[in-house]
Amino acid sequence: MPIRDHAKIWNLYAPVYDIFMMSNKKAYQEIYQKIRKIIANKKVLEIACGTGLISNHTANVSKAYIAIDFSENMLIQAQKHKKAGQLHYMKADACALPFENHSFDVVIIANALHIIPHAEKVLAEIARVLKSGGILIAPNFIHENLNRKAKFMSDLLTMAGIAFQMKWDAEGYVQFLKEHHFQVKKKEILKATIPLMYTEAVRK
């Protein structure tokens, strides 16, 4: 599916995205706590920020926080809840980041790599813009030990046009990151509608 068609889908769902994600509220609260500890006083880039679920709960502790998405409507929703002065939203392509090499201390991409057609390009761009010793935070849904509810949710998303390009299990996801510039240093599976693996990685 062309990028413009993906953008149309996310533009359509932007007004109801936060409602849909309420079922994962507990998992995201855990993620907020973990992220805040890492990004304190750091320069941060978040890719595929959506409606600002992460940025609007964490950016206030950062030194500077840029959050990008390719969906204008998602960014409109995110901007509605913006509180931190150091938080800036902008439209950008994850496969061609408009930033200089080694610009950020931390890059965050949550629940996006599995639906991006060319996730390896995104990881290459992340590796480029991360500073030496920088951290990639990349929580992602995984398809492992799915119960009936999780299988239904996965199928529902696909029917809604939000197709999984990849359905990694935990080991497969870690291996994918390893094959594309990153070494996972921390991982934890969190309970969500579809199991959510929180990961922290460093550039190899």
Helices and strands as residue ranges (DSSP letters): H 3-13, G 14-16, H 17-21, G 22-24, H 25-39, E 43-47, H 55-58, G 59-61, E 64-69, H 72-80, E 87-91, E 104-109, G 113-115, H 119-129, E 130-137, E 140-141, H 148-159, H 170-179, E 182-190, E 196-203
